[in-house]
Amino acid sequence: MQDPSSIPDFDQAPLDELNEIAGPELIRELVELFFTETPSLIDDLETAILGEDWESMGRVARTLKSSSYYLGALLLSDIGRVIEATAASGSPEAAKNFQGHSHRAFTDVRNRLVEFVQALPE
């Protein structure tokens, strides 16, 4: 993974594109789903890392990577990407280095997404 400080936590461009295609109501629904589902994904990922469950770790990390990317949560997506690759290599120490990072990244991007949604037209 790149130095986390070099990766922006949020990029509005994917949301702007979705908004043009589908409108603000879909954005609101997707963001709400992201807020609802992501904490459980992160908890599942932490559990898989602690249990060295490579299959679950890879599956959950892939889901986190994709859902985060499409909403502009770049740092969280990158964490998912690296953990997915780590799961494929079966390296427990590398995966354990990421414990806690995903919670912080989610909290940071959550605030940015709230601001974005609040600025959408009704």
N, C-alpha and C positions, 0 to 999 in steps of 0.2 A: 504494500500500500504506500502511496505517496505520503509525504509529510502531511498530516491532517490540516495543518495551518495553511497549506498551499491549495487545498481543495475548497472551493466555495461551498458553504452548507446548503445554499439555495440558488437556483437559477429559474427565473420566472418564465423564460422562453417556452418551455413545454406547455405550461398552463395558458400562456397567451395563444399559442397555436390551437390548443383544445377549445379554448373559449371562442375563437373564430369559427371553428368547425361545428361545435355542438352547443355553444352558449353557456351562460353562467349557471344555469340550473344543474347541468351535468357536472360542472366543476364543483359546485357545492356538495353534490351527492358523493363524488369521488373523494373529496377531501374528508367528508364526514366518515366514509368507509375507512379511509386511511387512518383517521384518528381512532376509530373503533378497533380495527384489526391489528394495527402495527404494535401496540404494547404487548399483545399476546404473542405475536411473531417473535418479538425480541425476547420475551420470557422463554419461549420454546427454544430459541437459538441458544440462550444461556444454558438451559438445561441440557441440550444436546452437546454443547462444548464441555460442560462439567462431566457428563457421562461418556464422553468420547464416542458418541453415536454418530458416526460419519455420514451415514445415509440420511438421517433426519437433519443433521447439520447442513448438508449440501442442499437438501430440498427447501428448508426454511430460508437459508441464505439466498437461494435463487429467487424465491418469492419476494423477500425483502428487497433485494437488488432491483428487481423489475418494477415493483409497485412504487418504490421510492424514486426511481429514475423518471417514470412517466409523470410524476408530480413535481419534478425539479429538485428533489432532495438528493443532491449530488453526493454529499459526504456519506449519508446513510446508504446510498446505493453502492458507493465504493467499498464501504465496510462489508456489505453483503457480497460483493464481487470477490473480495479477498478471502473472506471466510469460506465461500463456495470453493475457491481454488484450494484453500487449506484442507478442506474436507476431502477433496479429491486426492490430495497427497497423503492424507492420514497423519498429519503432523500435529500432535496435541499441544505442544508448547506454542507453536505459531498461533493456533486458534485461541488459546488462553490469553494471549497478548491483547485480544480484542474485547475481552470481557469488560463491560461497562461503557465502552465507546459508543455503542449503538444507542443506549439510553440517553446519553448526553446529546448525540446528534439528533435524535428524535425530538427532544425537548427544544433544541434550537430551531429546527425547521418547523416545528409545530407553530411557534410564534410567528414565523414568517408567513406560513400558510394562512393563519388567522387574519393577518393584515391584508393578504392578497384577497381573500374571500370577502372581507368587509368592504373592500374598495370596488367590488363588482357591482354593476348596476342591478337593480331589482327586477 
